[in-house]
Amino acid sequence: MPTPSQRLNTADHSRDSAGLTYVYPVISRRAGGVSIGINLNPNNACNWRCIYCQVPNLTRGTAPHIDLSKLRNELHCFLNELINGEFMVKNVPEEARVIRDIALSGNGEPTSAKEFEQVIELIGEVLKDFPMPKNLKLVLITNGSLIHRKHVQAGLKRMAKMNGEIWFKFDRATTEARKLVNNSDISLKRIRMNLRIASSICPTWLQTCMFQIDGEAPANCEIDAYLKFIEQLTNEEISLQGVLLYGLARPSLQSEASQLSVVTQAWLIDFAGKIKALGLNVKITP
């Protein structure tokens, strides 16, 4: 467990902050308190390579075999320390000492784990042993590319019964920009299909990261394509909770890091206004 000199803050989402394989605590800007992370990709492998990713030594690939027994033990022991021990006092600023969610995120795409459904079931079983907040959320932070897989959908159905929520990555709407930002060839058609599936099973938010590349914010044609896609989702009655719009909070650890910089809060607010005009709720985290 971290020592007092390793107090958590929103700028550090280190996956080994608790010295565990699968479980790590962070202070989440978007959640507004302690988020208990579940890292199903300790091998730093992902099927995408987003240029703003903070994962060191990121490689293309899939999640390794998940040791469910080890994950269960880590989560149970950490929750016990968090609730009954001194972890909060020693490592978390007083204003953030509240457990907001358990988030499946980590160092790659969590739905690439073959054991995804079993992991969700395991989390639910462990939570029964503790007096957790009634509004505790179980959040899946995903690029959404594998949601068409049946075992992933089975896990999402379990999540929906546990106050679950999907944060579905959608950073850019044009093919060229997705290749640049996410290094992904996924089509808008597949994204739309997977969003339809996801939102029909579990409450779903779009999560969009906006930033400058070489000093330039996303071009007007990209913004127009993004808004057109949002409008299409609405017209097709694909129900979303809204958009989680955020900027760069921590430095990228990818080769493009020196090219990236933040957009202004005014830019984010202006973009959020355009999304809201289409009828969607927007939460901004600069």
N, C-alpha and C positions, 0 to 999 in steps of 0.2 A: 504494500500500500504506500501511497505517497507520504513523504514527511512534510512537516509544516513549511519547509523551504520550497516545496513543490506545489504550493497552493494553486488550485485550478483557476483558470481565467478563460474568457471567451476567445482569446487569441491562440490557445493551445488545445488542440483536439487530439493529442498524442494517444495512439491506441494501446500503448504499453504503460500508461500512467499509473495503473494499479498493479503492474507486474504480472498480469494474467494473459492467457492466450486469446480468449474470446470476449471477455467483459472489460469495459473501460468506462470511466465516468468523464463527462464533460459538462461545462457550463454552456448551455445553448442560448445563443442570442435569440433565436426564433421561438424557442420554447419558454424562455424566461426563467430558468432555474436549472436544476441538475437533470441531465439526460443520461440514462444508463445505456451505453452503447453496446451492441452485440456485433462483433466483427466476425463474419463468416468467411472472410478472405484474408487470413493471417499470412498467406503466401504473396500478398500484394498483387494479385492477379485480377484483371477485369477484362470484359469483352469490349469495352470502350477505352479511349485514352483522352480524357478531357484535358485541354491545355492548362486549365486553372487548378488541376487536381493537386492536393497537398500530400499525396501518398508518395513516400520515397521509394525509389527503385521499382516503380510501377511497371508491370509486365502484362502482356496480352495473355489471357487465359481464363480459367474458371476456378471456382472455389474448390479447395481440396476436400477430402473426406472429413466430415465433422465428427469429432469424438463427443457424442451426445452425453455420455456419462461425465466427461470432464466439463462440458458446458454447464450441465445441471449443477455440478458441485461448485463451479466458479460463481454462477449466478446466485445460488443459495447462500454461499458464504459471504459474497459481497453485499447482498441485500441485508443480511444480518448485521454486518459491520456498519452499513449505511444507516440502518434504522436503530439498532441497539448499541452500536459502538461509538467511537469518537471521531470517525472519519469526517463527518460534516464539520465539526468544531475545528478540527486541525487543518482541513484542506479546502473548505468552501467559504467564501465571503458570507457574512451573516445574512445579507439581503437575498442571497441565492439559495439558502438552505431549505429547499423544497424539491421533492422529486416530481418532475413534470411528466416524464415519459420514459418508456423503454424503446430505443430506436435501433432497428436493424439497418446498419449502414456499413461502417468499417472501411476496409482497404480495397474494395472491389464491389462488383454487383452481387448483392446478397441472394437474389433469386437464382443465381447460377449454382447454388448448393443443392445437390440432389436430395438432401435431408430437410429442405426448407419447411415442408409441412410438419415434420416431426419436431423441428425447432420451435415452431409456433405453439404446438401442443405442449412441449416441455416448458416453455415460458409460462403458459397458463397454469400448469401444475405447480410450479415453484411459487407463483404469486399467491396461491391459496394459503401458503404458510405464513404470510405476513399481513399486517394491517396497512394495506396500501391505500393511498388517497382514492376516493370514489371516482374522481375524474381523471385518473391516470390513463394516459393514452399509450397504445402500442403503435409505433410509427414505422412504416417501411419506407426507406429512402432509396429510390430505385431509378434506373434509367428506363424502366418500362419495357425493355426490348424482349423480355422472356415471359411476359404475362400470358401469352397465348398457350403456354405449356400447362397441361392438366394438373400436375402436382403443385405448381405455383398457385393456380386458382384454388386448389383445395386448401392451401395454406391461407390464402386471402379470406376464404369463407370462415376459417377459424378466427382470423384476426377480427373480422366484422363483429363477432360475438364478444370480443374483448375490448370494446371501445377503440377499435383499430382505425387507422388512417393511412392512406397511401400518399406519398409525396413523389409525384411522377415527373422526372426531369424532362423539360422541354426548353432548351436554351435558344435554339435558332430554327427558323421556319423554312429557309431556303436550303436546297441540297448542298450548295457550295459552302455555306456557313456552317452546316452541321459537320461536314467533312473537316473543316478548319478547326472548329471549336471542340467537337466531340470525337473526331477521328472515327466517325461512324457512317456507314452507308445505309442506315435504316431510312425507309421511305416515309413520307407523310401518311400514305395509305396504311402502312403497318402501325404507325404511331396512333392514328385515329382508331384503328381496329382494337389495339390494345387498351386505349383509353376507354373505349366503349365497354370492353370486358371488365376492366378494373373498376370503373365507376358503377357498374351494375352489381358488383359484389361487395364493395367496401367504399366508404367515403373517400374521395380522391381530390387532391389538389395538384395543379401544375406547379412545379418549382422551376424558376427561371433565373439564371445568373447572368447579369449584364455587366460588361466592363469594356474598357478601351483596349484596342490592339494598335500598337505603334501610335498611340495618342489619338486614335479615332474611335468614337463611339459607333455602335451599329448604324449602318447606313439607313436612309429613309426607306429604301426598297425592302430591307430586312424587316423593319418595323411594320411596314404595310403588309408584308407576307404573314407576319406573326398575327396581326389583327384580323386578317382575312381568315386565317386558320381558326382563331377563336370564334369568329362569326359562324364559320362552317360547323363547328362543334355545337354551337347553340341551335343552329337551324336543324341539325340532325338529332337534337334532343339528347345529346350526350351530357349528362348532368355532372357538373363539377362544383366543388365547394368554393373554388376561387383560384387565385394565383398567388403563390409565395414568391415575391419579387425581391431579389437580394443582389448585393454587390460583393466585391472581393474583401474579405476580412483578414485572410491569412495569405502569406506568399505562396505562389505555386512552386512545386518542386519538379516541374517539368522543364524541358529544354527551352520552351517559349517564355519562361518566367519574365525575362527582362523586357519583353515586348508588351506585357500586360500592366494596366493601371486602372484605377477606379474611375467610374463615371461619377458625376456630381450628384448630390442628393436631389438637386433641382431637376436634373435629367430623369432620375428615377420617378420622381413625383409626377412629372409631365407624362411619362410613359404610362404610369399607373392610371392616370386620369383617362387616357385613351382606352385602356382595358375596361375600366369601370363604366365608360360610356356604352360598352357593349353588354352591360348587365352583370358582370362578374365582380365578386368581392376581391379586393387586392390587399395583401399585407406586405408592407415594405420593411426590409431590413437592410439598411445601407451597408 
